[in-house]
Amino acid sequence: MNARILILIALVVTATPLSAQQEGSVWYFGKNAGLDFKIGNPPPTAIAGNPNKMDTSEGCSVISDLTGAVRFYTDGNKVWDRRNQVMQNGSGLQGDSSATQSALIVPWPGDCTRYFIFTVGSAEQGQKGDPHGLFYSVVDMNLNGGLGGLVPNLKNTPLQPRVSEKLTAVRDAGPALGYWVVSHGFSSTSATAPEATRFYAYHITTSGLSPTPVTSSVGSAHFRSDYGNAQGQMK
C-alpha cells in the first residue's frame, strides 16, 4: 500500500475519536440559559428559548454524550433528564443554591452509562453552623428506559462533614483512566483547626470512588468567623 495512504488512514483513525468527544460542549446556566460549543457550530452559540429548567443564581453542572447531546444536568438540589423532567429519584440532593460550585458531574471512567454527582453546601451555611458537607451520588443511564436515574443506595453518600463552596476535578495524568475530585475543608471553630487549610483529593478509577482522600494543608484558612475565604470557586 502507498505510504501516503497509510499516513492518511493513520491520521483519520487518530482524529476521529477526538472530534466525537463532546461531553462538555453544551454549557447550562441558572435562569434557563445555555451555550453550545459543539464542533461544527460557530462557537459559542446561544441556545434559543429556555433550554433548561434551572432557576438558580450560582452553581450548576451539565453533561452530554459523545456527540454533544445533553444527557442530564443539576443545580445541586435536583437532577433533570434530557427531556427537562426531574430525573428518577432526582430530588433532594445536598447542594446549596448559594454555593458557587454546588454541583459537579464526573463520568465513571471506562463506563459511558454511569456518572458521579458531587455536591457541596454554602459558606453561609457554615457561618450559621448548619450542615454543609461534601456528598456524592451515582446516576445510572440504564434506569427509567434510558432516561437515567439516581441509584437509591448511592444517593447523598457523605464524604466530608464540612467543606467550602469550592469543588473541581482533573483527569489523571498519563494514559490511566480516572479523575481526581478536589474540595476544601471548613472549620466550625477556628483558623488553627487542621481542616481549615486542608484540600481533599478523591481518586476515581474504573473501580469507582476511593472514599479515603489524599489531604494537603496549604494556603488560607476557611473557618466560621471569617467565612469569606470559603466562598468562590476553585479551578
PyRosetta script that sets phi, psi and omega in degrees:
from pyrosetta import init, pose_from_sequence

init()
pose = pose_from_sequence("MNARILILIALVVTATPLSAQQEGSVWYFGKNAGLDFKIGNPPPTAIAGNPNKMDTSEGCSVISDLTGAVRFYTDGNKVWDRRNQVMQNGSGLQGDSSATQSALIVPWPGDCTRYFIFTVGSAEQGQKGDPHGLFYSVVDMNLNGGLGGLVPNLKNTPLQPRVSEKLTAVRDAGPALGYWVVSHGFSSTSATAPEATRFYAYHITTSGLSPTPVTSSVGSAHFRSDYGNAQGQMK")
pose.set_psi(1, 142.1)
pose.set_omega(1, -180.0)
pose.set_phi(2, -58.6)
pose.set_psi(2, 136.7)
pose.set_omega(2, -176.2)
pose.set_phi(3, -61.1)
pose.set_psi(3, -34.7)
pose.set_omega(3, -179.8)
pose.set_phi(4, -65.6)
pose.set_psi(4, -37.9)
pose.set_omega(4, 178.9)
pose.set_phi(5, -65.4)
pose.set_psi(5, -41.1)
pose.set_omega(5, 178.9)
pose.set_phi(6, -60.8)
pose.set_psi(6, -43.4)
pose.set_omega(6, 179.8)
pose.set_phi(7, -64.0)
pose.set_psi(7, -41.6)
pose.set_omega(7, 179.8)
pose.set_phi(8, -62.5)
pose.set_psi(8, -43.8)
pose.set_omega(8, 178.8)
pose.set_phi(9, -61.0)
pose.set_psi(9, -43.2)
pose.set_omega(9, -179.6)
pose.set_phi(10, -61.6)
pose.set_psi(10, -40.4)
pose.set_omega(10, 179.4)
pose.set_phi(11, -66.0)
pose.set_psi(11, -41.8)
pose.set_omega(11, 180.0)
pose.set_phi(12, -64.9)
pose.set_psi(12, -46.0)
pose.set_omega(12, -179.6)
pose.set_phi(13, -62.3)
pose.set_psi(13, -38.2)
pose.set_omega(13, -179.4)
pose.set_phi(14, -71.0)
pose.set_psi(14, -39.7)
pose.set_omega(14, -172.4)
pose.set_phi(15, -81.3)
pose.set_psi(15, -30.2)
pose.set_omega(15, -172.8)
pose.set_phi(16, -58.9)
pose.set_psi(16, -49.1)
pose.set_omega(16, 179.4)
pose.set_phi(17, -61.6)
pose.set_psi(17, -34.3)
pose.set_omega(17, -178.6)
pose.set_phi(18, -65.8)
pose.set_psi(18, -39.4)
pose.set_omega(18, -177.5)
pose.set_phi(19, -72.6)
pose.set_psi(19, -16.9)
pose.set_omega(19, -176.5)
pose.set_phi(20, -95.0)
pose.set_psi(20, -12.2)
pose.set_omega(20, -175.4)
pose.set_phi(21, -86.0)
pose.set_psi(21, 91.9)
pose.set_omega(21, -173.5)
pose.set_phi(22, -124.0)
pose.set_psi(22, 35.5)
pose.set_omega(22, -177.4)
pose.set_phi(23, -61.5)
pose.set_psi(23, -27.8)
pose.set_omega(23, -178.6)
pose.set_phi(24, -107.1)
pose.set_psi(24, 21.1)
pose.set_omega(24, -172.4)
pose.set_phi(25, -83.2)
pose.set_psi(25, -15.2)
pose.set_omega(25, 176.8)
pose.set_phi(26, -111.2)
pose.set_psi(26, 126.5)
pose.set_omega(26, 178.3)
pose.set_phi(27, -110.5)
pose.set_psi(27, 129.7)
pose.set_omega(27, 173.7)
pose.set_phi(28, -111.4)
pose.set_psi(28, 151.4)
pose.set_omega(28, 178.3)
pose.set_phi(29, -131.5)
pose.set_psi(29, 165.2)
pose.set_omega(29, 172.6)
pose.set_phi(30, -61.7)
pose.set_psi(30, 168.6)
pose.set_omega(30, -178.8)
pose.set_phi(31, 62.7)
pose.set_psi(31, 30.2)
pose.set_omega(31, 167.2)
pose.set_phi(32, 70.5)
pose.set_psi(32, 17.0)
pose.set_omega(32, -175.9)
pose.set_phi(33, -92.6)
pose.set_psi(33, 162.1)
pose.set_omega(33, 178.4)
pose.set_phi(34, -159.5)
pose.set_psi(34, 152.0)
pose.set_omega(34, 174.2)
pose.set_phi(35, -127.6)
pose.set_psi(35, 146.0)
pose.set_omega(35, -178.5)
pose.set_phi(36, -117.3)
pose.set_psi(36, 118.4)
pose.set_omega(36, 178.6)
pose.set_phi(37, -108.1)
pose.set_psi(37, 15.6)
pose.set_omega(37, -175.0)
pose.set_phi(38, -57.9)
pose.set_psi(38, 145.1)
pose.set_omega(38, 177.2)
pose.set_phi(39, -60.3)
pose.set_psi(39, 133.5)
pose.set_omega(39, -178.0)
pose.set_phi(40, 104.2)
pose.set_psi(40, -25.2)
pose.set_omega(40, 174.2)
pose.set_phi(41, -88.3)
pose.set_psi(41, 153.1)
pose.set_omega(41, 172.2)
pose.set_phi(42, -76.0)
pose.set_psi(42, 97.7)
pose.set_omega(42, -168.7)
pose.set_phi(43, -74.4)
pose.set_psi(43, 149.5)
pose.set_omega(43, -14.0)
pose.set_phi(44, -88.4)
pose.set_psi(44, 154.0)
pose.set_omega(44, 179.4)
pose.set_phi(45, -113.4)
pose.set_psi(45, 126.2)
pose.set_omega(45, 175.9)
pose.set_phi(46, -66.5)
pose.set_psi(46, 135.3)
pose.set_omega(46, 179.4)
pose.set_phi(47, -86.4)
pose.set_psi(47, 123.2)
pose.set_omega(47, -175.2)
pose.set_phi(48, -68.1)
pose.set_psi(48, 155.7)
pose.set_omega(48, 177.1)
pose.set_phi(49, 74.2)
pose.set_psi(49, -148.5)
pose.set_omega(49, 177.9)
pose.set_phi(50, -116.0)
pose.set_psi(50, 89.2)
pose.set_omega(50, -173.4)
pose.set_phi(51, -70.2)
pose.set_psi(51, -16.2)
pose.set_omega(51, 178.9)
pose.set_phi(52, -138.7)
pose.set_psi(52, 168.6)
pose.set_omega(52, -174.8)
pose.set_phi(53, -102.0)
pose.set_psi(53, 8.7)
pose.set_omega(53, -175.9)
pose.set_phi(54, -77.2)
pose.set_psi(54, 142.7)
pose.set_omega(54, 173.2)
pose.set_phi(55, -133.5)
pose.set_psi(55, 79.0)
pose.set_omega(55, -176.4)
pose.set_phi(56, -138.3)
pose.set_psi(56, 150.1)
pose.set_omega(56, -176.6)
pose.set_phi(57, -90.6)
pose.set_psi(57, -15.4)
pose.set_omega(57, -174.0)
pose.set_phi(58, -131.3)
pose.set_psi(58, -124.9)
pose.set_omega(58, -164.1)
pose.set_phi(59, -66.6)
pose.set_psi(59, 146.5)
pose.set_omega(59, 173.7)
pose.set_phi(60, -160.0)
pose.set_psi(60, 168.8)
pose.set_omega(60, -177.5)
pose.set_phi(61, -150.7)
pose.set_psi(61, 147.6)
pose.set_omega(61, -178.8)
pose.set_phi(62, -142.5)
pose.set_psi(62, 148.1)
pose.set_omega(62, 178.2)
pose.set_phi(63, -135.4)
pose.set_psi(63, 141.1)
pose.set_omega(63, 177.6)
pose.set_phi(64, -116.1)
pose.set_psi(64, 171.3)
pose.set_omega(64, 174.5)
pose.set_phi(65, -84.2)
pose.set_psi(65, -173.7)
pose.set_omega(65, -175.3)
pose.set_phi(66, -63.3)
pose.set_psi(66, -22.9)
pose.set_omega(66, -179.6)
pose.set_phi(67, -91.6)
pose.set_psi(67, -5.5)
pose.set_omega(67, -178.8)
pose.set_phi(68, 95.9)
pose.set_psi(68, 6.3)
pose.set_omega(68, 176.6)
pose.set_phi(69, -81.5)
pose.set_psi(69, 127.8)
pose.set_omega(69, -177.0)
pose.set_phi(70, -60.5)
pose.set_psi(70, 134.2)
pose.set_omega(70, 175.7)
pose.set_phi(71, -97.9)
pose.set_psi(71, -50.9)
pose.set_omega(71, 177.3)
pose.set_phi(72, -165.4)
pose.set_psi(72, 170.1)
pose.set_omega(72, 179.9)
pose.set_phi(73, -153.6)
pose.set_psi(73, 163.9)
pose.set_omega(73, -175.5)
pose.set_phi(74, -153.0)
pose.set_psi(74, 151.2)
pose.set_omega(74, 172.5)
pose.set_phi(75, -104.5)
pose.set_psi(75, 7.3)
pose.set_omega(75, -177.9)
pose.set_phi(76, 96.3)
pose.set_psi(76, -15.2)
pose.set_omega(76, 175.6)
pose.set_phi(77, -110.3)
pose.set_psi(77, -43.8)
pose.set_omega(77, 178.5)
pose.set_phi(78, -124.0)
pose.set_psi(78, 157.9)
pose.set_omega(78, 175.1)
pose.set_phi(79, -122.2)
pose.set_psi(79, 128.5)
pose.set_omega(79, 178.6)
pose.set_phi(80, -109.6)
pose.set_psi(80, 142.9)
pose.set_omega(80, 178.0)
pose.set_phi(81, -87.3)
pose.set_psi(81, -173.9)
pose.set_omega(81, -174.6)
pose.set_phi(82, -67.8)
pose.set_psi(82, -15.7)
pose.set_omega(82, 176.8)
pose.set_phi(83, -88.8)
pose.set_psi(83, 4.1)
pose.set_omega(83, -175.0)
pose.set_phi(84, 66.8)
pose.set_psi(84, 28.5)
pose.set_omega(84, 172.9)
pose.set_phi(85, -106.6)
pose.set_psi(85, 147.9)
pose.set_omega(85, 176.8)
pose.set_phi(86, -59.1)
pose.set_psi(86, 126.9)
pose.set_omega(86, -176.9)
pose.set_phi(87, -64.5)
pose.set_psi(87, 154.5)
pose.set_omega(87, 176.6)
pose.set_phi(88, -53.9)
pose.set_psi(88, 124.0)
pose.set_omega(88, -178.6)
pose.set_phi(89, 63.1)
pose.set_psi(89, 27.1)
pose.set_omega(89, -171.1)
pose.set_phi(90, -98.2)
pose.set_psi(90, 18.4)
pose.set_omega(90, 176.5)
pose.set_phi(91, -111.3)
pose.set_psi(91, 159.7)
pose.set_omega(91, 172.8)
pose.set_phi(92, 82.3)
pose.set_psi(92, 25.4)
pose.set_omega(92, 173.6)
pose.set_phi(93, -72.3)
pose.set_psi(93, 164.8)
pose.set_omega(93, -169.1)
pose.set_phi(94, -94.7)
pose.set_psi(94, 7.9)
pose.set_omega(94, 175.9)
pose.set_phi(95, -71.2)
pose.set_psi(95, 159.5)
pose.set_omega(95, -179.0)
pose.set_phi(96, -117.1)
pose.set_psi(96, 140.6)
pose.set_omega(96, -175.4)
pose.set_phi(97, -67.4)
pose.set_psi(97, -15.2)
pose.set_omega(97, 178.7)
pose.set_phi(98, -100.4)
pose.set_psi(98, 12.7)
pose.set_omega(98, 176.6)
pose.set_phi(99, -95.1)
pose.set_psi(99, 129.8)
pose.set_omega(99, -177.1)
pose.set_phi(100, -58.8)
pose.set_psi(100, -40.8)
pose.set_omega(100, 179.0)
pose.set_phi(101, -121.6)
pose.set_psi(101, 63.2)
pose.set_omega(101, -172.9)
pose.set_phi(102, -66.6)
pose.set_psi(102, -23.9)
pose.set_omega(102, -176.5)
pose.set_phi(103, -146.9)
pose.set_psi(103, 147.4)
pose.set_omega(103, 178.5)
pose.set_phi(104, -145.0)
pose.set_psi(104, 125.1)
pose.set_omega(104, 177.4)
pose.set_phi(105, -97.9)
pose.set_psi(105, 130.4)
pose.set_omega(105, 179.2)
pose.set_phi(106, -129.7)
pose.set_psi(106, 127.3)
pose.set_omega(106, 178.3)
pose.set_phi(107, -63.9)
pose.set_psi(107, 148.0)
pose.set_omega(107, 171.1)
pose.set_phi(108, -76.2)
pose.set_psi(108, 117.9)
pose.set_omega(108, -174.6)
pose.set_phi(109, -56.7)
pose.set_psi(109, 131.7)
pose.set_omega(109, 177.3)
pose.set_phi(110, 76.5)
pose.set_psi(110, 7.0)
pose.set_omega(110, -177.9)
pose.set_phi(111, -138.7)
pose.set_psi(111, 109.8)
pose.set_omega(111, -175.6)
pose.set_phi(112, -82.5)
pose.set_psi(112, 6.1)
pose.set_omega(112, -178.6)
pose.set_phi(113, -111.8)
pose.set_psi(113, -6.2)
pose.set_omega(113, -178.2)
pose.set_phi(114, -126.5)
pose.set_psi(114, 146.3)
pose.set_omega(114, -178.7)
pose.set_phi(115, -141.7)
pose.set_psi(115, 151.8)
pose.set_omega(115, 170.7)
pose.set_phi(116, -98.1)
pose.set_psi(116, 142.0)
pose.set_omega(116, 167.4)
pose.set_phi(117, -118.0)
pose.set_psi(117, 120.0)
pose.set_omega(117, 175.7)
pose.set_phi(118, -102.4)
pose.set_psi(118, 140.0)
pose.set_omega(118, 179.9)
pose.set_phi(119, -132.7)
pose.set_psi(119, 149.8)
pose.set_omega(119, 175.6)
pose.set_phi(120, -134.9)
pose.set_psi(120, 158.8)
pose.set_omega(120, 175.8)
pose.set_phi(121, -87.3)
pose.set_psi(121, -169.7)
pose.set_omega(121, -176.8)
pose.set_phi(122, -106.2)
pose.set_psi(122, 159.2)
pose.set_omega(122, 176.2)
pose.set_phi(123, -64.0)
pose.set_psi(123, -32.7)
pose.set_omega(123, 178.0)
pose.set_phi(124, -63.1)
pose.set_psi(124, -38.0)
pose.set_omega(124, 175.4)
pose.set_phi(125, -60.3)
pose.set_psi(125, -43.5)
pose.set_omega(125, -179.8)
pose.set_phi(126, -65.1)
pose.set_psi(126, -37.3)
pose.set_omega(126, 180.0)
pose.set_phi(127, -65.3)
pose.set_psi(127, -33.0)
pose.set_omega(127, 179.3)
pose.set_phi(128, -83.9)
pose.set_psi(128, -7.9)
pose.set_omega(128, -177.8)
pose.set_phi(129, 86.6)
pose.set_psi(129, 9.4)
pose.set_omega(129, 179.7)
pose.set_phi(130, -79.9)
pose.set_psi(130, 160.2)
pose.set_omega(130, 175.2)
pose.set_phi(131, -62.5)
pose.set_psi(131, 139.6)
pose.set_omega(131, -179.3)
pose.set_phi(132, -157.0)
pose.set_psi(132, 57.7)
pose.set_omega(132, -173.0)
pose.set_phi(133, -89.2)
pose.set_psi(133, -179.7)
pose.set_omega(133, 174.1)
pose.set_phi(134, -98.6)
pose.set_psi(134, 126.3)
pose.set_omega(134, -179.8)
pose.set_phi(135, -128.8)
pose.set_psi(135, 161.0)
pose.set_omega(135, 169.6)
pose.set_phi(136, -136.0)
pose.set_psi(136, 152.4)
pose.set_omega(136, 174.7)
pose.set_phi(137, -132.3)
pose.set_psi(137, 162.4)
pose.set_omega(137, -179.8)
pose.set_phi(138, -121.5)
pose.set_psi(138, 130.1)
pose.set_omega(138, 174.5)
pose.set_phi(139, -101.3)
pose.set_psi(139, 132.7)
pose.set_omega(139, 175.9)
pose.set_phi(140, -115.8)
pose.set_psi(140, 114.1)
pose.set_omega(140, -177.6)
pose.set_phi(141, -72.9)
pose.set_psi(141, -7.5)
pose.set_omega(141, 175.8)
pose.set_phi(142, -77.7)
pose.set_psi(142, -16.2)
pose.set_omega(142, -177.9)
pose.set_phi(143, -77.4)
pose.set_psi(143, 158.5)
pose.set_omega(143, 173.8)
pose.set_phi(144, 54.5)
pose.set_psi(144, 46.1)
pose.set_omega(144, 175.2)
pose.set_phi(145, 65.6)
pose.set_psi(145, 28.4)
pose.set_omega(145, 179.0)
pose.set_phi(146, 93.8)
pose.set_psi(146, -3.5)
pose.set_omega(146, 176.9)
pose.set_phi(147, -83.7)
pose.set_psi(147, -15.2)
pose.set_omega(147, 176.4)
pose.set_phi(148, 91.2)
pose.set_psi(148, 158.9)
pose.set_omega(148, 177.8)
pose.set_phi(149, -164.1)
pose.set_psi(149, 161.1)
pose.set_omega(149, 177.1)
pose.set_phi(150, -84.5)
pose.set_psi(150, 132.7)
pose.set_omega(150, -179.8)
pose.set_phi(151, -69.6)
pose.set_psi(151, 121.0)
pose.set_omega(151, -171.2)
pose.set_phi(152, -56.8)
pose.set_psi(152, -43.4)
pose.set_omega(152, -176.7)
pose.set_phi(153, -84.1)
pose.set_psi(153, 3.4)
pose.set_omega(153, 176.9)
pose.set_phi(154, -125.7)
pose.set_psi(154, 35.4)
pose.set_omega(154, 179.4)
pose.set_phi(155, -111.0)
pose.set_psi(155, 132.7)
pose.set_omega(155, 179.7)
pose.set_phi(156, 54.3)
pose.set_psi(156, 47.7)
pose.set_omega(156, 176.2)
pose.set_phi(157, -79.9)
pose.set_psi(157, 122.1)
pose.set_omega(157, -176.0)
pose.set_phi(158, -75.9)
pose.set_psi(158, 141.7)
pose.set_omega(158, 175.4)
pose.set_phi(159, -117.8)
pose.set_psi(159, -44.8)
pose.set_omega(159, 177.4)
pose.set_phi(160, -138.7)
pose.set_psi(160, 138.8)
pose.set_omega(160, -177.6)
pose.set_phi(161, -74.6)
pose.set_psi(161, -28.3)
pose.set_omega(161, -177.4)
pose.set_phi(162, -140.7)
pose.set_psi(162, 119.7)
pose.set_omega(162, 177.6)
pose.set_phi(163, -139.9)
pose.set_psi(163, 168.9)
pose.set_omega(163, 176.6)
pose.set_phi(164, -86.1)
pose.set_psi(164, -173.3)
pose.set_omega(164, 179.7)
pose.set_phi(165, -79.0)
pose.set_psi(165, -3.8)
pose.set_omega(165, -170.1)
pose.set_phi(166, -88.7)
pose.set_psi(166, 131.0)
pose.set_omega(166, -174.8)
pose.set_phi(167, -154.9)
pose.set_psi(167, 127.8)
pose.set_omega(167, 179.0)
pose.set_phi(168, -152.7)
pose.set_psi(168, 172.9)
pose.set_omega(168, 178.9)
pose.set_phi(169, -144.3)
pose.set_psi(169, 152.6)
pose.set_omega(169, 177.9)
pose.set_phi(170, -141.7)
pose.set_psi(170, 146.3)
pose.set_omega(170, 179.4)
pose.set_phi(171, -72.1)
pose.set_psi(171, 154.4)
pose.set_omega(171, 171.4)
pose.set_phi(172, -58.9)
pose.set_psi(172, 146.7)
pose.set_omega(172, 173.5)
pose.set_phi(173, -75.5)
pose.set_psi(173, 150.9)
pose.set_omega(173, 176.8)
pose.set_phi(174, 77.8)
pose.set_psi(174, -161.1)
pose.set_omega(174, -172.9)
pose.set_phi(175, -80.6)
pose.set_psi(175, -8.6)
pose.set_omega(175, -175.7)
pose.set_phi(176, -66.9)
pose.set_psi(176, 141.5)
pose.set_omega(176, 172.8)
pose.set_phi(177, -81.5)
pose.set_psi(177, 134.3)
pose.set_omega(177, 177.5)
pose.set_phi(178, 154.7)
pose.set_psi(178, 170.8)
pose.set_omega(178, 179.8)
pose.set_phi(179, -141.0)
pose.set_psi(179, 156.8)
pose.set_omega(179, 166.6)
pose.set_phi(180, -113.8)
pose.set_psi(180, 125.7)
pose.set_omega(180, 175.7)
pose.set_phi(181, -104.1)
pose.set_psi(181, 128.2)
pose.set_omega(181, -171.7)
pose.set_phi(182, -120.7)
pose.set_psi(182, 131.8)
pose.set_omega(182, 172.6)
pose.set_phi(183, -131.3)
pose.set_psi(183, 175.6)
pose.set_omega(183, -178.2)
pose.set_phi(184, -126.5)
pose.set_psi(184, 139.0)
pose.set_omega(184, -179.4)
pose.set_phi(185, -70.3)
pose.set_psi(185, 167.5)
pose.set_omega(185, -179.8)
pose.set_phi(186, -145.5)
pose.set_psi(186, 134.1)
pose.set_omega(186, 179.9)
pose.set_phi(187, -103.5)
pose.set_psi(187, 134.7)
pose.set_omega(187, 175.8)
pose.set_phi(188, -87.1)
pose.set_psi(188, 1.3)
pose.set_omega(188, -176.7)
pose.set_phi(189, -117.4)
pose.set_psi(189, -68.5)
pose.set_omega(189, -172.6)
pose.set_phi(190, -152.3)
pose.set_psi(190, 170.6)
pose.set_omega(190, 179.7)
pose.set_phi(191, -68.9)
pose.set_psi(191, -19.2)
pose.set_omega(191, -177.8)
pose.set_phi(192, -90.1)
pose.set_psi(192, -5.0)
pose.set_omega(192, 176.7)
pose.set_phi(193, -66.0)
pose.set_psi(193, 140.6)
pose.set_omega(193, -175.2)
pose.set_phi(194, -54.4)
pose.set_psi(194, -39.1)
pose.set_omega(194, -175.0)
pose.set_phi(195, -71.4)
pose.set_psi(195, -13.9)
pose.set_omega(195, -175.8)
pose.set_phi(196, -66.2)
pose.set_psi(196, -28.4)
pose.set_omega(196, -178.7)
pose.set_phi(197, -116.3)
pose.set_psi(197, 16.9)
pose.set_omega(197, -175.6)
pose.set_phi(198, -91.3)
pose.set_psi(198, 136.3)
pose.set_omega(198, 163.7)
pose.set_phi(199, -98.2)
pose.set_psi(199, 137.0)
pose.set_omega(199, 176.9)
pose.set_phi(200, -112.7)
pose.set_psi(200, 121.1)
pose.set_omega(200, -179.2)
pose.set_phi(201, -115.0)
pose.set_psi(201, 117.8)
pose.set_omega(201, -178.5)
pose.set_phi(202, -105.4)
pose.set_psi(202, 131.8)
pose.set_omega(202, -177.1)
pose.set_phi(203, -94.5)
pose.set_psi(203, 132.5)
pose.set_omega(203, 175.2)
pose.set_phi(204, -117.2)
pose.set_psi(204, 125.7)
pose.set_omega(204, 177.2)
pose.set_phi(205, -125.5)
pose.set_psi(205, -173.8)
pose.set_omega(205, 177.4)
pose.set_phi(206, -62.2)
pose.set_psi(206, -21.1)
pose.set_omega(206, 178.3)
pose.set_phi(207, -82.1)
pose.set_psi(207, -11.9)
pose.set_omega(207, -178.9)
pose.set_phi(208, 120.2)
pose.set_psi(208, -156.4)
pose.set_omega(208, -175.7)
pose.set_phi(209, -97.9)
pose.set_psi(209, 131.3)
pose.set_omega(209, 171.3)
pose.set_phi(210, -84.0)
pose.set_psi(210, 119.4)
pose.set_omega(210, -175.7)
pose.set_phi(211, -76.0)
pose.set_psi(211, -7.4)
pose.set_omega(211, 179.1)
pose.set_phi(212, -97.6)
pose.set_psi(212, 113.5)
pose.set_omega(212, -175.1)
pose.set_phi(213, -82.6)
pose.set_psi(213, 158.8)
pose.set_omega(213, 164.5)
pose.set_phi(214, -86.1)
pose.set_psi(214, 125.0)
pose.set_omega(214, -177.2)
pose.set_phi(215, -107.7)
pose.set_psi(215, 142.7)
pose.set_omega(215, 177.7)
pose.set_phi(216, -137.4)
pose.set_psi(216, 131.4)
pose.set_omega(216, -179.8)
pose.set_phi(217, -109.0)
pose.set_psi(217, 116.1)
pose.set_omega(217, -178.6)
pose.set_phi(218, -165.7)
pose.set_psi(218, 152.4)
pose.set_omega(218, 170.9)
pose.set_phi(219, 87.8)
pose.set_psi(219, -164.3)
pose.set_omega(219, -174.1)
pose.set_phi(220, -72.1)
pose.set_psi(220, 154.6)
pose.set_omega(220, -179.9)
pose.set_phi(221, -86.9)
pose.set_psi(221, 140.3)
pose.set_omega(221, 175.3)
pose.set_phi(222, -112.2)
pose.set_psi(222, 110.1)
pose.set_omega(222, -176.4)
pose.set_phi(223, -148.5)
pose.set_psi(223, 169.3)
pose.set_omega(223, -164.6)
pose.set_phi(224, -61.6)
pose.set_psi(224, -47.2)
pose.set_omega(224, -173.2)
pose.set_phi(225, -79.2)
pose.set_psi(225, -8.6)
pose.set_omega(225, 175.9)
pose.set_phi(226, -139.6)
pose.set_psi(226, 65.4)
pose.set_omega(226, -168.0)
pose.set_phi(227, -79.3)
pose.set_psi(227, -0.5)
pose.set_omega(227, -179.0)
pose.set_phi(228, -59.0)
pose.set_psi(228, -35.1)
pose.set_omega(228, 178.7)
pose.set_phi(229, -63.5)
pose.set_psi(229, -24.6)
pose.set_omega(229, -178.0)
pose.set_phi(230, -82.3)
pose.set_psi(230, -9.5)
pose.set_omega(230, 177.1)
pose.set_phi(231, -83.5)
pose.set_psi(231, 168.7)
pose.set_omega(231, 175.6)
pose.set_phi(232, 92.2)
pose.set_psi(232, -162.6)
pose.set_omega(232, -170.0)
pose.set_phi(233, -129.4)
pose.set_psi(233, 166.0)
pose.set_omega(233, 178.0)
pose.set_phi(234, -129.9)
pose.set_psi(234, 141.7)
pose.set_omega(234, -178.0)
pose.set_phi(235, -131.4)
pose.dump_pdb("model.pdb")
